[in-house]
Amino acid sequence: MLDILVQSRRDARAAERLLRKLLKKQGIAPRVMITDKLASYAAAKRVVMPSVEHRQHKGLNNRAENSHQPTRRRERIMKRFKSAGQAQRFLSAYDQVANLFRRPANIHAADHRKSRAQAFMTWAEVTGVAAGI
């Protein structure tokens, strides 16, 4: 998950805001952009990143949609957020931290344990908490 932007609409203006935010954060434009079939993404891409290849297909976006599942689950547990601002503040931080600890499907358990231990050490450094694993 690169980033999340909570907005009330899914129009071209909202898609443009998301793409600009992602470009600013990543620093470089991607080679390929994969989205769902919403037309506003294509319109925003033409304005913000005209040279980037854009793929819209039912199956290609599954990986992105699956990465949103923990967010959706968390949202249901919290019985919805009180406001879009509260959701934005929480999800921006939550997704960045969750990226450290989620296990990708294509790595072995031993490799996952090593990367998780590294993530806990990084988390301890960032938060200033003693690592008591």
C-alpha positions as CSV (number, residue, x, y, z in Angstrom):
1,M,0.0,0.0,0.0
2,L,1.5,3.3,-1.0
3,D,-0.9,5.7,0.6
4,I,-4.5,6.3,1.3
5,L,-6.6,9.4,0.8
6,V,-10.1,9.6,2.2
7,Q,-12.4,11.7,0.1
8,S,-16.1,12.0,-0.2
9,R,-16.2,11.7,-4.0
10,R,-14.5,9.5,-6.6
11,D,-14.4,12.1,-9.4
12,A,-11.5,13.2,-11.6
13,R,-10.6,16.0,-9.1
14,A,-10.3,13.5,-6.2
15,A,-8.3,11.1,-8.4
16,E,-6.0,14.0,-9.4
17,R,-5.4,14.9,-5.7
18,L,-4.5,11.2,-4.9
19,L,-2.1,10.9,-7.9
20,R,-0.4,14.2,-7.0
21,K,0.0,13.1,-3.4
22,L,1.5,9.8,-4.5
23,L,3.9,11.4,-6.9
24,K,5.0,13.9,-4.3
25,K,5.6,11.2,-1.8
26,Q,7.4,8.7,-4.2
27,G,9.4,11.3,-6.0
28,I,9.3,9.6,-9.4
29,A,6.5,8.5,-11.7
30,P,5.8,4.8,-12.0
31,R,6.3,2.9,-15.3
32,V,2.8,1.3,-15.1
33,M,-0.3,2.4,-13.1
34,I,-3.0,-0.3,-12.3
35,T,-6.4,0.9,-11.2
36,D,-10.0,-0.3,-11.2
37,K,-12.2,0.7,-14.2
38,L,-13.3,4.0,-12.7
39,A,-13.1,6.5,-15.5
40,S,-11.9,9.3,-13.2
41,Y,-8.5,7.6,-12.8
42,A,-7.9,7.7,-16.6
43,A,-8.9,11.4,-16.7
44,A,-6.6,12.3,-13.8
45,K,-3.7,10.2,-15.2
46,R,-3.9,12.1,-18.6
47,V,-3.4,15.4,-16.7
48,V,-0.9,14.4,-14.0
49,M,1.1,11.6,-15.7
50,P,0.5,11.5,-19.4
51,S,3.5,9.3,-20.2
52,V,2.7,6.5,-17.8
53,E,1.1,3.3,-19.0
54,H,-2.4,2.8,-17.5
55,R,-3.9,-0.7,-17.1
56,Q,-7.5,-1.1,-16.2
57,H,-8.7,-4.7,-15.9
58,K,-10.9,-6.7,-13.6
59,G,-8.1,-9.1,-12.5
60,L,-5.1,-6.7,-12.4
61,N,-6.4,-4.6,-9.5
62,N,-7.0,-7.6,-7.2
63,R,-3.6,-7.1,-5.4
64,A,-4.5,-3.5,-4.6
65,E,-8.0,-4.4,-3.4
66,N,-6.7,-7.2,-1.2
67,S,-4.2,-4.8,0.4
68,H,-7.2,-2.7,1.5
69,Q,-8.9,-5.6,3.3
70,P,-7.1,-5.0,6.7
71,T,-8.2,-1.3,6.5
72,R,-11.8,-2.3,5.7
73,R,-11.8,-4.8,8.6
74,R,-10.4,-2.3,11.0
75,E,-13.0,0.2,9.8
76,R,-15.8,-2.3,10.5
77,I,-14.4,-3.1,14.0
78,M,-14.3,0.6,14.9
79,K,-18.0,0.9,13.8
80,R,-17.0,3.5,11.2
81,F,-15.0,6.6,11.7
82,K,-16.7,9.8,13.1
83,S,-15.4,11.9,10.3
84,A,-13.3,11.7,7.1
85,G,-10.5,13.7,8.8
86,Q,-10.3,11.2,11.6
87,A,-10.2,8.3,9.1
88,Q,-7.5,10.1,7.1
89,R,-5.3,10.7,10.2
90,F,-5.7,7.1,11.4
91,L,-5.3,5.3,8.1
92,S,-2.3,7.3,6.9
93,A,-0.3,6.2,10.0
94,Y,-1.9,2.7,10.2
95,D,-1.1,1.6,6.7
96,Q,2.6,2.7,6.9
97,V,3.0,0.7,10.1
98,A,1.0,-2.3,8.9
99,N,3.3,-2.5,5.8
100,L,6.2,-3.4,8.1
101,F,4.4,-6.3,9.7
102,R,2.2,-7.9,7.0
103,R,3.4,-11.1,5.4
104,P,3.4,-11.2,1.6
105,A,2.1,-14.5,0.2
106,N,5.2,-15.2,-1.8
107,I,7.8,-15.5,1.0
108,H,8.7,-18.5,3.2
109,A,7.9,-18.5,7.0
110,A,11.6,-18.4,7.9
111,D,12.2,-15.3,5.7
112,H,9.1,-13.7,7.2
113,R,10.4,-14.3,10.7
114,K,13.7,-12.6,9.8
115,S,12.0,-9.6,8.2
116,R,9.5,-9.3,11.1
117,A,12.4,-9.3,13.6
118,Q,14.0,-6.5,11.6
119,A,10.6,-4.7,11.5
120,F,10.4,-4.9,15.3
121,M,13.9,-3.5,15.7
122,T,13.1,-0.7,13.3
123,W,9.9,0.0,15.2
124,A,11.8,0.1,18.5
125,E,14.3,2.5,17.1
126,V,11.6,4.8,15.7
127,T,9.4,4.8,18.8
128,G,12.3,4.7,21.4
129,V,10.8,1.6,23.0
130,A,13.2,-1.1,24.3
131,A,12.9,-4.2,22.1
132,G,11.5,-6.9,24.3
133,I,10.7,-9.6,21.7
